[in-house]
Amino acid sequence: MNETNTQNKPNNPQKPFKPKFNFYWIYLAIALFFIASYFLNDNSQMSREVPISKFQNVLADNCTKKITIDKTAGSIEAEVDTACAATLFDKKIDYKGQKTVRIKANFGSIAEMEKQLADLRTRGIYTGEVTYKEGRNYLSFILWNIVPFLFIIGLFFFLNRRMGGAGGGIFSVGKSKAQLFDKKNGIKITFKDVAGLEGAKEEVQEIVSFLKNPKKYTELGGKIPKGALLVGPPGTGKTLLAKAVAGEAEVPFFSLAGSDFVEMFVGVGASRVRDLFQRAKASAPCIIFIDEIDAVGRARGRNPNMNVNDERENTLNQLLTEMDGFGTNSGIIILAATNRADILDKALLRAGRFDRQIHVDLPDVHERKEIFEVHLRPLKLDQDLDKDFLARQTPGFSGADIANVCNEAALIAARKNRSSVGKQDFLDAVDRIIGGLEKKNKIMTLEEKRSIAYHEAGHATISWLVEHGNPLVKVTIVPRGMALGAAWYLPEERQLTTREHILDEVCSLLGGRAAEKVFFDAASTGALNDLERATKQVYAMVAFYGMSDNLPNVSYYDSSGQYEYSFTKPYSETTSQNIDKEVKTLMNEQFERAVSILTEHAEQVKQIAEILIEREVLFADDVKAILGERPWKSRSEEILGQETEE
């Protein structure tokens, strides 16, 4: 029976055809409207409107047998033979085979017209029929007087909906654009989907817990924090953490971006802030999340355009008032995210508005491993893939960078027609993200290739020999992006940096220019990026960190950013000259140090450079075979060795 019923039913039942609406239908309706109006008013006969004086000539020449007087319209109409009409008016007109032509005239007084008709009848000039009618052509009246207005009104509402979309059109320009998530349309992301960020998750979970069970805190006299600001570099998971809050909280969650308040119309931003808090108060308890709040929360008074009515500042003022004004916003918690907390207005950051600042930093090696485990789930991996190795090879990577690495590795494996994603695919993905795409077909002369090889050999040698140099991972002279060569290091993850660390790193950066000096007695433009990074570090060491011998324990760093639009420096011209002099001295000392190290190990540098010229790629094991074991082990290498032993 089941088989029979299945066979009787059509395999692919056709759904009824529903044509989709097209904007060109409106143009077609307009064309049909004017065509119908033309034919409805013509009645297949030609008509002509003439002055009342000419109409009297028509009657006097006895060209018509019947006339009609419309008392309502105040007009008189006659059907005239085409031959007579051509004689009276214009012989050149072609009446297209019509036997009669309508002649119409408007008169001012019906009594006057009737008097003239009676006189014509008395003299025997006009003996035809005279009829009267009252009323008007309602169809014509509707078509020409009502339909156009209805069409304009309908077109206005149609365009309004098209322009406004889900937002409600131009009438709702002052309404908030916040997207509401609740039990019906909640987000499925939870705290389990957020890897790492244990400290940030703990603070945010407390907010969710308060909303679920407020008595636990209020019984002891505590109050719920009014706001929490998520601060951290781009890609560290601030928005993802907010989505997890929306997924965990069993309360309405309003989500929008700071730029949603900004509009070209004056007063719209403040109006949207008021509307947002009105909606939130009606849904309390609830959470409001403002992503990239620096779009409206920039510190006031920093705008160089003085005496200008700044719409952004008006929006910020309204936001400050709503967050902690005379009105009560009990049950409303505000979450915000930014990677530029230093430019936010101080009034926005004070206690009572954003009581907490939750720092979402770049993940360490253990957190990177957890993030890799999340993003590796959908990938088909090799069985021998070491996740700890991937975490160690990506220092300084954010969560978004790690997600990009996993995706790039899968694309590279697919490009090479592999059945699974392996270790080399991830290494190639890291190289692709850090250095850019390889340009093996870039044309270089033999001299340029030798210069690049010795340049990179200088970097590798000095970073291997100095105490605080970063451990080398890989050196290549294959062009990537804008760079003609590159070296990958495993930087030490530390919280504090000493003067010796900075000087050793500057010496390593100057190793490329020093190698050009030692082996070619020349300088090339290839050291531009090295010199830029080294100069910035030395200037920071002297002017910000107070690590200079001539300017010790003095910092001119402005964390508040108040000097951004200042016309004067925070130090005198004499101090400026001392800073420049100290920077030059330190740069020259480290350059001479690099030249000394390369001169002492000239033979090893040549071996490294020749291998680079031959193979284009050099790994840490190759450098170790030439230079021997590193004199000092970094903290990263010690941790790596301990984990390997375990």
Sequence and secondary structure as in RCSB ss.txt:
>XXXX:A:sequence
MNETNTQNKPNNPQKPFKPKFNFYWIYLAIALFFIASYFLNDNSQMSREVPISKFQNVLADNCTKKITIDKTAGS
IEAEVDTACAATLFDKKIDYKGQKTVRIKANFGSIAEMEKQLADLRTRGIYTGEVTYKEGRNYLSFILWNIVPFL
FIIGLFFFLNRRMGGAGGGIFSVGKSKAQLFDKKNGIKITFKDVAGLEGAKEEVQEIVSFLKNPKKYTELGGKIP
KGALLVGPPGTGKTLLAKAVAGEAEVPFFSLAGSDFVEMFVGVGASRVRDLFQRAKASAPCIIFIDEIDAVGRAR
GRNPNMNVNDERENTLNQLLTEMDGFGTNSGIIILAATNRADILDKALLRAGRFDRQIHVDLPDVHERKEIFEVH
LRPLKLDQDLDKDFLARQTPGFSGADIANVCNEAALIAARKNRSSVGKQDFLDAVDRIIGGLEKKNKIMTLEEKR
SIAYHEAGHATISWLVEHGNPLVKVTIVPRGMALGAAWYLPEERQLTTREHILDEVCSLLGGRAAEKVFFDAAST
GALNDLERATKQVYAMVAFYGMSDNLPNVSYYDSSGQYEYSFTKPYSETTSQNIDKEVKTLMNEQFERAVSILTE
HAEQVKQIAEILIEREVLFADDVKAILGERPWKSRSEEILGQETEE
>XXXX:A:secstr
 HHHHHHHS SS          THHHHHHHHHHHHHHHHHHHTTS EEE  HHHHHHHHHTT EEEEEEETTTTE
EEEEEEHHHHHHHT TT   TT SEEEEEEE S HHHHHHHHHHHHHTTS  SEEEEE S  HHHHIIIIIHHHH
HHHHHHHHHHHHHHGGG  GGGTTS   EEE SSS     GGG  S HHHHHHHHHHHHHHH THHHHTTT    
SEEEEE STTSSHHHHHHHHHHH SS EEEEEGGGG  SSTTHHHHHHHHHHHHHHHH SEEEEEESTHHHHB T
T  SSTT   HHHHHHHHHHHHHSSSS  TTEEEEEEES GGGB HHHHSTTTS EEEE     HHHHHHHHHHH
TTTS B TT  HHHHHHT TT  HHHHHHHHHHHHHHHHHTT SSB HHHHHHHHHHHHH  B TT    HHHHH
HHHHHHHHHHHHHHHSTT   EEEEE S BTTBS EEEE     S   HHHHHHHHHHHTHHHHHHHHHHS   G
GGHHHHHHHHHHHHIIIIIS B SSSBT     TT GGGG SS SS HHHHHHHHHHHHHHHHHHHHHHHHHHHH
THHHHHHHHHHHHHHSEEEHHHHHHHH S SS  HHHHHHHHHHH 
